Amino acid sequence: MDNMQDLYPSRTKRKIDMFERLDPVVYGDTTGKYKGPLSSEELQSFDDNGFLFFDQFFSEDDIAEFRQELKRLCEDDSLRGWDGVIREPNGDEVRSVFEVHKISNCFNRLSRHPRILDRVRQLLGSEVYIHQSRINYKPGFKGKGFNWHSDFETWHAEDGMPRMRAVSCSIILTDNNEFNGPLMLVPGSHKFFVPCVGPTPEDHYKNSLKIQQTGVPDNDSLAQLIDLAGGIEAPKGPAGSMLLFDCNTLHGSNANMSPYPRSNVFFVYNSMENRTTTPYAANRRRPEFLAARDHIPLTPIEE
């Protein structure tokens, strides 16, 4: 499929001021073909803020299984040396493992859980596929932070995602508190696109997955959006909680300075009507473990 018009230019030579998004935030509703369990109030909250948090969405028994799989993948010698295993900057601790919906039966089933798919399809108003999946470890004392960024900016520039029609799902596998580097979000930031300055370096992903410096918003734009939002929110809760957030919501996290790990499993659901093409601001696509190319619509797996 050929690239469509670039509606969200970024990685430019000169600064372009941020501008309002050109796409809807919520595509479904409570009555149509892709109606789902989200209420009108929840849909409006997602539209306004760019995220929804569900406290204790999964049971303790479910989370015990997921945590065991998290541990297994971290210790799997067969994955050592694979580019899809990312280690902490200046250390050997595992930071992320990608494409977990393909290398783990447990996480493949989870990615197709009907309670997740019902909500994601409702938000996107379509069938969906997995654009990316990963587990993040963020170990105690050693887990580094993630700079402020919009995932869509990277997925658009480097993966060829045309429009803002994707939702990220983060399932908390260890308790999130104010001490272990919880995810921080800027409410309402998803309504604006912040173009970034500077070309995409060759094989940018090799560095950006550890420390992202290209494709991050400038401080003035970030301060303006935080001021408009009236602050920053960091949804916190026990293991088993779930966060859904829009692909363009600005987010980041601090380093984990506590002894408590902050681990999660992360699925990116993209609309089948928004399949990736060629990159808009990179010489070639990132590897498939970062950006799926099979574009297979998901069918739910009943538990």
NORJOPE-V839034 format. One line per field, one symbol per residue. ss: DSSP state (A for helix, B for strand, O for the rest). psi: psi as a letter, one per 30 degrees, with the letter a starting at -180 (. if undefined). burial: b if it has 9 or more other ideal C-beta (glycine too) atoms within 8 Angstrom, else e. A space follows every 10 residues. Layout:
ss = ???
psi = ???
burial = ???
This chain:
ss = OOOOOOOOOO OBOOOOOOBB OOOOOOOOOO OOOOOOOOOA AAAAAAAAAO BBBBOOOOOA AAAAAAAAAA AAAAOOAAAO OOOOBBBOOO OOOBBBBBOA AAAOAAAAAA AOOAAAAAAA AAAAOOOBBB BBBBBBOOOO OOOOOBBBBO AAAAAAAAAO OOOOOBBBBB BBOOOBOOOO OOBBBOOOAA ABBOOOBOOO OOOOAAAAOO OOOOOOOOAA AAAAAAAAAO OOBOOOBOOO OBBBBBOOOO BBBOOOOOOO OOOBBBBBBB BAAAOOOOOO OOOOOOOOOO OOOOOOOOOO OOO
psi = klklkjfikl hlelkkkllk lgllekfaag faehlafkle eeeeeeeefg lkkjkhelle eeeeeeeeee eeeegjfffk fkffjklkkh lgkkelklhf fffkeefeee fgkefeeeee eeefhllllj ekllkkeilk efkllklklk eeeeeeeffh jelihlkkjk kkflkkaffh hlkkljkfff fkkjklkklk lkheffeffe jkfkgkklee eeeeeeeefg akkiklllkf lkkkkkfgkk lallljglfk ljklkkkjkk kfghklblkf hlfllllfff jkffhkkkkk jk.
burial = eeeeeeebeb bbeeebebee beeebbbbbe eeebbbebee ebbebbeebb bbbbebbbee ebbebbbebb eebbeeeebe eeebbbbbee eebbbbbbbb beebebbbbb bbbbebbbbb bbbbbbebbb bbbbbbbbbb ebbbbebbbb bbbbbbbbbb bbebbbbbbb bbbbbbbeeb bbbbbbbbbb ebbbbbbeeb eeebbebbbb ebebbbbbee bbebbbeebe eebbbebbbb bbbbbbbbbb bbbeebebeb bbbbbbbbbb bbebbbbebb bbeebebeeb bbeebeebeb bee
